[in-house]
Amino acid sequence: MSCRIVLPAALTVTLFSSIAWAQTGAVTGSVRHAPSGTPVPGVTVTLVDAEGYITGDTGTSNDAGRYQILNVPAGRYYAFTTNQLGLTNEIYDDLLCRGGCAPAGAGLVDAPASPMCFGCLLGTPIIVTAGATASGKDFGLDLGGGIAGRVTAADTGNPLAGVTVTANLVNPTGGSWPVSGSTTDANGEYLIRGLPAGQYYASTLGAPTGYVNEIFDNVHCGHAWGCSNTEGGTPIEVALGVTSGGTNFELERGGRITGVVRDAVTLAPVPGACVDAYRYNPVSAVFDFAGWDCADSSGAYAVEGLVSGNHYAVVKNLDSSGYVTALYDGLSCVSHTCDLTDGTAIPVTFGDTTSGVDFDLVTGGVIRGVVRDAATSAPLSYPFVRVFRRLAGGRIEGASSIIWPAPGEYEIRMLPPGTYYAYTQMRVGHVDEIFDNIPCPNDTGCEPLLLTTGTPITVNGGGAVTSGIDFDLSVLTGPPAAPSGLRAFVNDGLVGLAWEPPLSGPTFTDYVLEAGLSPGSTAFTASTNSSPYDVPGVVPGRYYVRVRARNSFGIGPPTDDLEVNVPPYGPTAPLAPPTTRPFVWMSGRRLTLTWAAPTAGAEPTGYLVEAGTAAGLANIGSALVAGQFLTFDPVPDGFYFLRVRAVRGSDRSEPSLEIMLNVGNVPAPPGAPTALAYSLSGSTVNLTWTAPTEGAPTSYTLEAGSGPGLADLLRQDTGSAATSLAYAGVPPGRYYVRVRAVNSLGAGVASNEVVVIVP
């Protein structure tokens, strides 16, 4: 006999609500104006979980400025604000955002559609426990600054509606960040609100057809998608609570390229064929995509909104039609990636039309064949075959197999009529060949032979197929080649290793890992069938690791030794420094400094931020903070060297990599050199690096140490602004090397560090 008790509906709701509350908690707090303390209604507070995912749990401040987020599962969270009130936004507690607070990456970049907020993890965590309320999670938001203006047509003076104007915050250490934007109304007016104080570049995006986008003030953009480089603009100073008006844009009508796209034989129009225009950008040294248009039913097209200067045009993406990619004027390309400089330059002038840029397209031919194993005649799966033609000046232009009709078969379409040569790129397992039956050397591959060797293959247009271009490849014998890209990740005694398989040579069956206590030695081996491979519980120490591939013929050569340092771990382990350089940005005079937590060693209880007037000094001061950020306001004009140490009790870690901040654009030491690299010639170490983008170095200081960050072996001024150095007679050993740029005000922060091993 069973008995069932039926509860009243109201009691059921009450009972289960109580159970839910017992299993969850809540987050409450207030949102107020800073510094007045006035309550602010209508601000949304959103929670982010411990892995950086936006949870969807939100609360909105009421008339008293109070918000509450209920039924939050127990755990660690972070919180950020969003609003449409013209206020700046923050991550709890007092971490100012650059615009919105839902970034896609580690920086605080506005990307509100992202489901992640890694930047939020730099804030102060909020711990939610079951049945309890995490209260007092308050926000003090400033009234942000604004940028306002009007967008009109330069030729008519009429307002332009629907144009987006974006604001990009100037980075004090170089570059700029997109922050926010606004779209013009029917009067051409726009208003960007809620901006942190600072300097901004403003630019238009989505100019009406025929008009050219601009960076304020009157700098034209040559890219179809807007202004990719804002550095040429005039900075706009934005202060809190103040709207900088008069940021107006008068967009000019660009030049036009017009013509028709026809079949070369019938002269019939080719509707739907799209013409892309490109313009060489001397700043970035690449071709900017300037615009496009697709031919109508009569074959006519018009690419509009082009800036003055030479352009190049190409018709491509014709896969379904069989027509060959073509450059203006009359040059067909073997592949979609034409060399634009092979085309004819098309002069374009603002407001004018360059007509008669016509394309007569030819229908390409086809090369088809089979790739087999020479011993068994078995087809080889998805064979990779390249065909090419020889051009003037010792160049080749080629295309690859992209269609595999059946096992072992390949097909290359849309080839301009002409003479071609073909070769395989199987890379691993078989000997590659140039058609017909010319083996390629295992050590160099086919490429060195392409200009002089091979049987010519005639390709006709009109879709004609040249078949029978077959390959019978011999199996490579012997041990496999070395893997590549060996790398390691270390976390609390777990060493994770990963690598890439051999790129050439015989096939392999598995891998052999070797590790020793000195370069080239072996005290530990392991076998695995794949990458990555994890080794748990590694005793703290310095190890030298390599990996080899293996097959039935034996074990192949090793990768270069990888030095893996496993620091002590566990609750008594010494502290490790933050893993990257601190990240700094300025909002007016307010400094925001963030950094990444250590990935090894004991967990810090806080961080010590040091500031000095020179590298390594803390003579300006230091500050102990609990989280992974520091704010300071106001910062006086000057240059500052900043670094961070992890803290636990009385323990201090080694410092992080250092940064230099220049406030007020005052005279300062140079920035950090980049891309430090080395090569060996016997006992001579050849160093090269790239000069810093900030400052003009008069010389460089070379530092070398017996460990990371140390300069206990050498500190020497090069006496020259040259960015290379040959240091002869270096004794055998391992050296940790970096360089600093120097001028009359001193040495800047260090470059990247390289480990130089002299055998």
PyMOL commands that set and color helices and strands:
alter all, ss='L'
color gray80, all
select helices_A, chain A and resi 9-23+118-122+340-342+447-449
alter helices_A, ss='H'
color red, helices_A
select strands_A, chain A and resi 24-33+44-49+54-60+66-73+75-82+90-91+95-96+126-128+133-134+139-141+145-153+164-170+176-183+189-195+198-205+214-215+219-220+236-238+243-244+249-251+255-263+274-281+286-294+300-306+309-316+326-327+331-332+346-348+353-354+359-361+365-373+385-391+395-400+409-415+418-424+433-434+438-439+457-459+465-466+471-473+484-491+494-500+510-516+524-528+533-535+541-551+554-555+562-566+583-587+590-594+606-612+621-625+629-632+638-648+651-652+659-663+674-681+684-690+699-705+714-717+724-727+733-743+746-750+754-758
alter strands_A, ss='S'
color yellow, strands_A
deselect
rebuild
show_as cartoon
